[in-house]
Amino acid sequence: MVAKRVLLLQDWYEENDLLNPSFFALLEYFPDAHIGLLKNFAATLPDTLAQRRTELYAARLPRKNLDNLEALIKIQSEIPIADYDLVICNTRGYLCHLRREKNSHPRIIVYQHDLLPFLWRADTEKLNSQKAAELLRLQELDLEFAAGIDVIVAANFALKTTLAAMHRRTVPLAYPLVDSDLFFPDTEAEAEYFVATDSVDLEVLLHLFACVKDKLVVLREYRPDKFFRELRPDNIFYTGDLPMSEKAYYLAGAKALFCGETRTLDHLPLAALKCGIPVIAHPTQGMHEFLIDGELGAELETGSADELIRYIRLYRNHIPDRAKIAGEVEWLNREYFLRRWRKVLEHGQ
C-alpha cells in the first residue's frame, strides 16, 4: 500500500543524528513525499532533503523552547496535514500533537524513538504542588492528542512496553537503522578503555573507576562532586558534548560500553553493537532482546557496585570479537527495516 500524498516529518535535521538513517530510508520508500522539519540545526541541508519540497515549521523557535509543549502544539496545529493521505512522524516525541480538521482524514503514523524527557521523566518529588499539577495537566494533554494517532511504532523494546501501557493499545516494534558509515567493527583499533554514557546512576560507576586503574571515557561534561575534587583520579576522561561522529571514534577503541539508568533514550547502545562493542546496559535502555543470552554483553539486574565491578573485571582483559558481535546484529539492516514498515503500512502492526 503506497499512499498518493505523503508527508514525512522529523523533529529536526542535524548532521549524523541517530534518527536520520531511518528517515532517509522512508524517503526512499516514498520518493514523492513532501518533507517537514521543526528546525534545521545543520549549516546546510543535505541534497537528499534540499532537492525535495521541504518545510521548516518552527525555524524561529529557539532550541530551548522545544521543551514548551503548548508552543509545540500551536506549531503543529498549523502543519497542513489535511493536504495529505498519509503523515509519518519520525520523532523523539516532539511530533505527536498534529491536529486533524473535522472534514479531513489523513492517516497518521508516529515512529517514536523516545518519550518527551521533560514531560514524562521529570522528578515529581522535587516539584512544588503547582508545578506538579501543571506537569500532570500537560501529560493529560499529551495523551489526549495521542488518541488521534492511527498507529504508534516504537523504536525500542522498553519504549514499546511503556507506550503500550500509556496508550492501552498494541504498539508494534521496529528497530531503527544505524549509520554503517559511522558505526562499524574496526578490527584494527585496540581495546584500550571502557566507555560510559551519561545516566542517572553514573556516580556509582565513576566512584568504582576512581578505585581501579582501568581507563574510563565518559561521554558527557565534567561535573565533579566533592569526592572527585579531593581524589582527582587520572584514569577518568570526560569528552564534553560531542557530535555523533566523535562518539563513534571513542566507541571504536572501547572494551565495553556501560549504559546506566536513562531518562533519555537514544540508539547509541545499538550503534555500539554495530561496532562490535559489548554493551552492559540498565533495563531502561531497552536492550533486553540483544543482551539476554550474554553473548553481546549483559543487562544489569541491580546496577549495584558489586555487579558493576564484576563486569569491569570480566571485560578488563577480554578482547572482544568485534566481527562476531557485529555479525549478531547484521539482521538490523535496510531490508529488515523496510519489511517491518511494509507490515505497519499494510496491517498496522
MIMIZA-899513 format. One record per residue (C-alpha): residue number from 0; x, y, z. Coordinates in nm, 3 decimals. Example, Ala and Ser with C-alpha at 12.3 -4.5 7.8 and 13.67 -1.06 7.14 Angstrom:
// residues 2
{num=0; x=1.230; y=-0.450; z=0.780} .
{num=1; x=1.367; y=-0.106; z=0.714} .
//
This chain:
// residues 349
{num=0; x=0.000; y=0.000; z=0.000} .
{num=1; x=0.151; y=0.330; z=-0.112} .
{num=2; x=-0.047; y=0.645; z=-0.034} .
{num=3; x=-0.078; y=0.911; z=-0.306} .
{num=4; x=0.004; y=1.217; z=-0.097} .
{num=5; x=0.262; y=1.161; z=0.176} .
{num=6; x=0.420; y=1.394; z=0.432} .
{num=7; x=0.728; y=1.276; z=0.622} .
{num=8; x=0.801; y=1.471; z=0.939} .
{num=9; x=1.105; y=1.471; z=1.168} .
{num=10; x=1.173; y=1.680; z=1.480} .
{num=11; x=1.476; y=1.847; z=1.323} .
{num=12; x=1.769; y=1.780; z=1.095} .
{num=13; x=2.114; y=1.758; z=1.249} .
{num=14; x=2.419; y=1.601; z=1.087} .
{num=15; x=2.478; y=1.238; z=1.195} .
{num=16; x=2.164; y=1.235; z=1.411} .
{num=17; x=2.085; y=0.874; z=1.501} .
{num=18; x=1.730; y=0.924; z=1.369} .
{num=19; x=1.849; y=1.019; z=1.019} .
{num=20; x=1.915; y=0.672; z=0.868} .
{num=21; x=1.557; y=0.560; z=0.937} .
{num=22; x=1.422; y=0.888; z=0.798} .
{num=23; x=1.628; y=0.861; z=0.479} .
{num=24; x=1.511; y=0.500; z=0.427} .
{num=25; x=1.149; y=0.616; z=0.450} .
{num=26; x=1.228; y=0.892; z=0.199} .
{num=27; x=1.348; y=0.630; z=-0.047} .
{num=28; x=1.033; y=0.425; z=0.015} .
{num=29; x=0.819; y=0.732; z=-0.061} .
{num=30; x=1.014; y=0.905; z=-0.342} .
{num=31; x=0.747; y=1.172; z=-0.398} .
{num=32; x=0.681; y=1.254; z=-0.034} .
{num=33; x=0.700; y=1.608; z=0.098} .
{num=34; x=0.926; y=1.672; z=0.398} .
{num=35; x=0.858; y=1.869; z=0.714} .
{num=36; x=1.100; y=1.959; z=0.994} .
{num=37; x=1.052; y=2.171; z=1.302} .
{num=38; x=1.407; y=2.306; z=1.268} .
{num=39; x=1.737; y=2.264; z=1.084} .
{num=40; x=2.047; y=2.262; z=1.306} .
{num=41; x=2.295; y=2.195; z=1.024} .
{num=42; x=2.476; y=2.462; z=0.820} .
{num=43; x=2.300; y=2.336; z=0.508} .
{num=44; x=2.050; y=2.064; z=0.431} .
{num=45; x=2.187; y=1.756; z=0.250} .
{num=46; x=2.089; y=1.709; z=-0.114} .
{num=47; x=1.850; y=1.432; z=-0.011} .
{num=48; x=1.637; y=1.696; z=0.162} .
{num=49; x=1.728; y=2.010; z=-0.033} .
{num=50; x=1.610; y=1.859; z=-0.361} .
{num=51; x=1.267; y=1.779; z=-0.216} .
{num=52; x=0.987; y=2.007; z=-0.110} .
{num=53; x=1.099; y=2.071; z=0.249} .
{num=54; x=0.928; y=2.298; z=0.500} .
{num=55; x=1.066; y=2.424; z=0.834} .
{num=56; x=0.767; y=2.475; z=1.063} .
{num=57; x=0.947; y=2.621; z=1.366} .
{num=58; x=1.255; y=2.784; z=1.214} .
{num=59; x=1.249; y=3.079; z=1.455} .
{num=60; x=1.172; y=2.879; z=1.769} .
{num=61; x=1.480; y=2.871; z=2.000} .
{num=62; x=1.602; y=2.520; z=2.075} .
{num=63; x=1.528; y=2.558; z=2.447} .
{num=64; x=1.163; y=2.632; z=2.362} .
{num=65; x=1.123; y=2.285; z=2.215} .
{num=66; x=1.052; y=2.191; z=2.577} .
{num=67; x=0.740; y=2.408; z=2.570} .
{num=68; x=0.459; y=2.164; z=2.497} .
{num=69; x=0.197; y=2.432; z=2.434} .
{num=70; x=0.427; y=2.603; z=2.179} .
{num=71; x=0.475; y=2.265; z=2.007} .
{num=72; x=0.100; y=2.207; z=1.992} .
{num=73; x=0.041; y=2.552; z=1.840} .
{num=74; x=0.310; y=2.497; z=1.574} .
{num=75; x=0.176; y=2.154; z=1.483} .
{num=76; x=-0.178; y=2.285; z=1.454} .
{num=77; x=-0.052; y=2.488; z=1.156} .
{num=78; x=0.101; y=2.194; z=0.968} .
{num=79; x=-0.136; y=2.131; z=0.671} .
{num=80; x=-0.189; y=1.761; z=0.727} .
{num=81; x=-0.530; y=1.784; z=0.557} .
{num=82; x=-0.344; y=1.811; z=0.225} .
{num=83; x=-0.210; y=1.457; z=0.263} .
{num=84; x=-0.336; y=1.100; z=0.270} .
{num=85; x=-0.056; y=0.972; z=0.493} .
{num=86; x=0.157; y=1.151; z=0.753} .
{num=87; x=0.455; y=0.974; z=0.912} .
{num=88; x=0.636; y=1.134; z=1.207} .
{num=89; x=0.990; y=1.016; z=1.284} .
{num=90; x=1.019; y=1.164; z=1.630} .
{num=91; x=1.159; y=1.159; z=1.981} .
{num=92; x=0.812; y=1.260; z=2.097} .
{num=93; x=0.802; y=1.621; z=1.980} .
{num=94; x=0.579; y=1.550; z=1.679} .
{num=95; x=0.286; y=1.372; z=1.845} .
{num=96; x=0.044; y=1.666; z=1.851} .
{num=97; x=-0.089; y=1.702; z=1.497} .
{num=98; x=-0.438; y=1.846; z=1.479} .
{num=99; x=-0.693; y=1.699; z=1.240} .
{num=100; x=-0.960; y=1.915; z=1.081} .
{num=101; x=-1.315; y=1.785; z=1.102} .
{num=102; x=-1.350; y=1.707; z=0.733} .
{num=103; x=-1.002; y=1.562; z=0.675} .
{num=104; x=-0.896; y=1.205; z=0.732} .
{num=105; x=-0.520; y=1.166; z=0.684} .
{num=106; x=-0.370; y=0.850; z=0.827} .
{num=107; x=-0.117; y=0.944; z=1.097} .
{num=108; x=0.164; y=0.705; z=1.192} .
{num=109; x=0.415; y=0.801; z=1.460} .
{num=110; x=0.753; y=0.627; z=1.468} .
{num=111; x=0.856; y=0.710; z=1.823} .
{num=112; x=1.218; y=0.690; z=1.943} .
{num=113; x=1.167; y=0.837; z=2.291} .
{num=114; x=0.918; y=1.000; z=2.524} .
{num=115; x=0.949; y=1.372; z=2.580} .
{num=116; x=1.200; y=1.359; z=2.868} .
{num=117; x=1.095; y=1.698; z=3.007} .
{num=118; x=0.735; y=1.581; z=3.024} .
{num=119; x=0.738; y=1.215; z=3.125} .
{num=120; x=1.064; y=1.176; z=3.317} .
{num=121; x=1.053; y=1.479; z=3.546} .
{num=122; x=1.127; y=1.408; z=3.912} .
{num=123; x=0.786; y=1.495; z=4.056} .
{num=124; x=0.913; y=1.466; z=4.414} .
{num=125; x=1.132; y=1.771; z=4.353} .
{num=126; x=0.844; y=1.980; z=4.216} .
{num=127; x=0.622; y=2.200; z=4.426} .
{num=128; x=0.244; y=2.141; z=4.418} .
{num=129; x=0.179; y=2.398; z=4.147} .
{num=130; x=0.449; y=2.265; z=3.915} .
{num=131; x=0.345; y=1.904; z=3.976} .
{num=132; x=-0.016; y=1.991; z=3.889} .
{num=133; x=0.100; y=2.168; z=3.572} .
{num=134; x=0.307; y=1.862; z=3.474} .
{num=135; x=0.005; y=1.635; z=3.517} .
{num=136; x=-0.208; y=1.870; z=3.307} .
{num=137; x=0.048; y=1.865; z=3.025} .
{num=138; x=0.076; y=1.485; z=3.043} .
{num=139; x=-0.302; y=1.456; z=3.007} .
{num=140; x=-0.288; y=1.696; z=2.713} .
{num=141; x=-0.014; y=1.487; z=2.554} .
{num=142; x=-0.222; y=1.170; z=2.588} .
{num=143; x=-0.530; y=1.345; z=2.451} .
{num=144; x=-0.353; y=1.430; z=2.126} .
{num=145; x=-0.211; y=1.079; z=2.101} .
{num=146; x=-0.567; y=0.947; z=2.081} .
{num=147; x=-0.585; y=1.083; z=1.724} .
{num=148; x=-0.282; y=0.884; z=1.606} .
{num=149; x=-0.371; y=0.580; z=1.395} .
{num=150; x=-0.055; y=0.376; z=1.462} .
{num=151; x=0.231; y=0.424; z=1.709} .
{num=152; x=0.550; y=0.233; z=1.626} .
{num=153; x=0.822; y=0.202; z=1.891} .
{num=154; x=1.191; y=0.205; z=1.802} .
{num=155; x=1.299; y=0.043; z=2.128} .
{num=156; x=1.186; y=-0.258; z=2.335} .
{num=157; x=1.148; y=-0.063; z=2.664} .
{num=158; x=0.965; y=0.215; z=2.482} .
{num=159; x=0.724; y=-0.036; z=2.324} .
{num=160; x=0.625; y=-0.160; z=2.670} .
{num=161; x=0.585; y=0.192; z=2.807} .
{num=162; x=0.382; y=0.323; z=2.512} .
{num=163; x=0.154; y=0.018; z=2.511} .
{num=164; x=0.077; y=0.073; z=2.880} .
{num=165; x=0.029; y=0.450; z=2.840} .
{num=166; x=-0.200; y=0.436; z=2.538} .
{num=167; x=-0.364; y=0.098; z=2.607} .
{num=168; x=-0.313; y=-0.021; z=2.254} .
{num=169; x=-0.090; y=-0.259; z=2.059} .
{num=170; x=0.238; y=-0.091; z=1.972} .
{num=171; x=0.450; y=-0.261; z=1.702} .
{num=172; x=0.828; y=-0.260; z=1.736} .
{num=173; x=1.064; y=-0.161; z=1.453} .
{num=174; x=1.430; y=-0.124; z=1.543} .
{num=175; x=1.592; y=0.173; z=1.369} .
{num=176; x=1.863; y=0.176; z=1.108} .
{num=177; x=2.217; y=0.259; z=1.223} .
{num=178; x=2.459; y=0.453; z=1.004} .
{num=179; x=2.709; y=0.188; z=0.891} .
{num=180; x=2.949; y=0.456; z=0.765} .
{num=181; x=2.987; y=0.583; z=1.123} .
{num=182; x=2.941; y=0.265; z=1.324} .
{num=183; x=3.127; y=-0.043; z=1.201} .
{num=184; x=3.363; y=-0.301; z=1.356} .
{num=185; x=3.714; y=-0.151; z=1.339} .
{num=186; x=3.921; y=-0.466; z=1.381} .
{num=187; x=4.246; y=-0.268; z=1.382} .
{num=188; x=4.157; y=-0.041; z=1.677} .
{num=189; x=4.293; y=-0.162; z=2.012} .
{num=190; x=4.051; y=-0.204; z=2.301} .
{num=191; x=4.212; y=0.041; z=2.546} .
{num=192; x=3.939; y=0.172; z=2.776} .
{num=193; x=3.579; y=0.147; z=2.889} .
{num=194; x=3.317; y=0.398; z=2.771} .
{num=195; x=3.015; y=0.518; z=2.970} .
{num=196; x=2.715; y=0.724; z=2.864} .
{num=197; x=2.552; y=0.983; z=3.088} .
{num=198; x=2.293; y=0.827; z=3.320} .
{num=199; x=2.101; y=0.873; z=3.642} .
{num=200; x=2.327; y=0.632; z=3.830} .
{num=201; x=2.659; y=0.726; z=3.668} .
{num=202; x=2.809; y=0.838; z=4.000} .
{num=203; x=2.827; y=0.477; z=4.126} .
{num=204; x=3.029; y=0.374; z=3.820} .
{num=205; x=3.259; y=0.678; z=3.848} .
{num=206; x=3.338; y=0.605; z=4.213} .
{num=207; x=3.424; y=0.245; z=4.122} .
{num=208; x=3.662; y=0.352; z=3.843} .
{num=209; x=3.826; y=0.601; z=4.079} .
{num=210; x=3.934; y=0.298; z=4.286} .
{num=211; x=4.080; y=0.092; z=3.999} .
{num=212; x=4.341; y=0.154; z=3.731} .
{num=213; x=4.120; y=0.088; z=3.427} .
{num=214; x=4.063; y=0.386; z=3.198} .
{num=215; x=3.711; y=0.522; z=3.154} .
{num=216; x=3.588; y=0.764; z=2.887} .
{num=217; x=3.266; y=0.939; z=2.990} .
{num=218; x=3.050; y=1.084; z=2.711} .
{num=219; x=2.940; y=1.398; z=2.895} .
{num=220; x=3.059; y=1.724; z=3.051} .
{num=221; x=3.278; y=1.718; z=3.363} .
{num=222; x=3.057; y=1.762; z=3.670} .
{num=223; x=3.268; y=1.676; z=3.977} .
{num=224; x=3.138; y=1.612; z=4.326} .
{num=225; x=3.336; y=1.660; z=4.649} .
{num=226; x=3.481; y=1.308; z=4.626} .
{num=227; x=3.636; y=1.373; z=4.284} .
{num=228; x=3.761; y=1.720; z=4.367} .
{num=229; x=3.965; y=1.570; z=4.651} .
{num=230; x=4.072; y=1.245; z=4.481} .
{num=231; x=4.134; y=1.378; z=4.128} .
{num=232; x=4.151; y=1.038; z=3.952} .
{num=233; x=4.367; y=1.048; z=3.638} .
{num=234; x=4.208; y=0.744; z=3.471} .
{num=235; x=3.868; y=0.907; z=3.402} .
{num=236; x=3.835; y=1.130; z=3.096} .
{num=237; x=3.530; y=1.344; z=3.015} .
{num=238; x=3.467; y=1.419; z=2.649} .
{num=239; x=3.221; y=1.706; z=2.687} .
{num=240; x=2.935; y=1.747; z=2.442} .
{num=241; x=3.039; y=1.568; z=2.122} .
{num=242; x=2.897; y=1.529; z=1.773} .
{num=243; x=2.795; y=1.174; z=1.689} .
{num=244; x=3.099; y=1.122; z=1.462} .
{num=245; x=3.334; y=1.170; z=1.759} .
{num=246; x=3.127; y=0.941; z=1.980} .
{num=247; x=3.175; y=0.677; z=1.711} .
{num=248; x=3.552; y=0.741; z=1.729} .
{num=249; x=3.561; y=0.670; z=2.105} .
{num=250; x=3.343; y=0.362; z=2.070} .
{num=251; x=3.588; y=0.213; z=1.821} .
{num=252; x=3.855; y=0.173; z=2.092} .
{num=253; x=3.628; y=0.053; z=2.374} .
{num=254; x=3.649; y=-0.270; z=2.572} .
{num=255; x=3.279; y=-0.234; z=2.657} .
{num=256; x=3.011; y=0.034; z=2.679} .
{num=257; x=2.834; y=0.099; z=3.011} .
{num=258; x=2.482; y=0.244; z=2.976} .
{num=259; x=2.315; y=0.306; z=3.311} .
{num=260; x=1.961; y=0.403; z=3.401} .
{num=261; x=1.847; y=0.660; z=3.149} .
{num=262; x=1.585; y=0.931; z=3.128} .
{num=263; x=1.656; y=0.997; z=2.760} .
{num=264; x=1.664; y=0.710; z=2.511} .
{num=265; x=1.896; y=0.713; z=2.214} .
{num=266; x=2.032; y=0.440; z=1.989} .
{num=267; x=2.396; y=0.452; z=2.099} .
{num=268; x=2.386; y=0.106; z=2.267} .
{num=269; x=2.259; y=-0.039; z=1.939} .
{num=270; x=2.526; y=0.153; z=1.747} .
{num=271; x=2.790; y=0.009; z=1.982} .
{num=272; x=2.682; y=-0.345; z=1.893} .
{num=273; x=2.710; y=-0.248; z=1.526} .
{num=274; x=3.072; y=-0.152; z=1.610} .
{num=275; x=3.125; y=-0.495; z=1.769} .
{num=276; x=3.150; y=-0.347; z=2.120} .
{num=277; x=2.991; y=-0.536; z=2.415} .
{num=278; x=2.718; y=-0.343; z=2.597} .
{num=279; x=2.640; y=-0.351; z=2.969} .
{num=280; x=2.302; y=-0.180; z=3.000} .
{num=281; x=2.033; y=-0.097; z=3.253} .
{num=282; x=1.686; y=-0.236; z=3.159} .
{num=283; x=1.563; y=0.119; z=3.084} .
{num=284; x=1.790; y=0.117; z=2.777} .
{num=285; x=1.559; y=-0.134; z=2.609} .
{num=286; x=1.837; y=-0.374; z=2.506} .
{num=287; x=1.691; y=-0.688; z=2.666} .
{num=288; x=1.639; y=-0.874; z=2.338} .
{num=289; x=2.004; y=-0.832; z=2.245} .
{num=290; x=2.165; y=-0.898; z=2.584} .
{num=291; x=1.951; y=-1.178; z=2.725} .
{num=292; x=2.193; y=-1.460; z=2.635} .
{num=293; x=2.512; y=-1.278; z=2.741} .
{num=294; x=2.683; y=-1.313; z=2.403} .
{num=295; x=2.677; y=-0.940; z=2.322} .
{num=296; x=2.718; y=-0.804; z=2.674} .
{num=297; x=2.483; y=-0.805; z=2.971} .
{num=298; x=2.168; y=-0.645; z=3.106} .
{num=299; x=2.217; y=-0.521; z=3.462} .
{num=300; x=1.994; y=-0.673; z=3.728} .
{num=301; x=2.057; y=-0.434; z=4.019} .
{num=302; x=2.322; y=-0.187; z=3.899} .
{num=303; x=2.496; y=-0.232; z=4.234} .
{num=304; x=2.867; y=-0.170; z=4.284} .
{num=305; x=2.926; y=-0.546; z=4.317} .
{num=306; x=2.755; y=-0.617; z=3.986} .
{num=307; x=2.937; y=-0.336; z=3.804} .
{num=308; x=3.280; y=-0.437; z=3.931} .
{num=309; x=3.210; y=-0.793; z=3.816} .
{num=310; x=3.169; y=-0.671; z=3.458} .
{num=311; x=3.474; y=-0.443; z=3.482} .
{num=312; x=3.679; y=-0.748; z=3.578} .
{num=313; x=3.517; y=-0.963; z=3.310} .
{num=314; x=3.596; y=-0.723; z=3.024} .
{num=315; x=3.925; y=-0.584; z=3.161} .
{num=316; x=4.143; y=-0.831; z=2.974} .
{num=317; x=3.880; y=-0.961; z=2.736} .
{num=318; x=3.944; y=-0.890; z=2.368} .
{num=319; x=3.602; y=-0.858; z=2.204} .
{num=320; x=3.545; y=-1.041; z=1.878} .
{num=321; x=3.411; y=-0.733; z=1.705} .
{num=322; x=3.327; y=-0.901; z=1.378} .
{num=323; x=3.127; y=-1.171; z=1.560} .
{num=324; x=2.934; y=-0.921; z=1.776} .
{num=325; x=2.855; y=-0.702; z=1.475} .
{num=326; x=2.751; y=-1.013; z=1.284} .
{num=327; x=2.491; y=-1.095; z=1.551} .
{num=328; x=2.307; y=-0.769; z=1.473} .
{num=329; x=2.366; y=-0.776; z=1.098} .
{num=330; x=1.995; y=-0.852; z=1.051} .
{num=331; x=1.921; y=-0.493; z=1.156} .
{num=332; x=1.961; y=-0.369; z=0.802} .
{num=333; x=1.764; y=-0.173; z=0.544} .
{num=334; x=1.582; y=-0.484; z=0.419} .
{num=335; x=1.460; y=-0.567; z=0.772} .
{num=336; x=1.360; y=-0.206; z=0.836} .
{num=337; x=1.152; y=-0.170; z=0.520} .
{num=338; x=0.995; y=-0.513; z=0.569} .
{num=339; x=0.877; y=-0.408; z=0.916} .
{num=340; x=0.743; y=-0.083; z=0.774} .
{num=341; x=0.556; y=-0.256; z=0.494} .
{num=342; x=0.381; y=-0.462; z=0.760} .
{num=343; x=0.297; y=-0.146; z=0.958} .
{num=344; x=0.163; y=0.029; z=0.650} .
{num=345; x=-0.042; y=-0.265; z=0.526} .
{num=346; x=-0.167; y=-0.412; z=0.854} .
{num=347; x=-0.095; y=-0.152; z=1.123} .
{num=348; x=0.127; y=-0.393; z=1.315} .
//
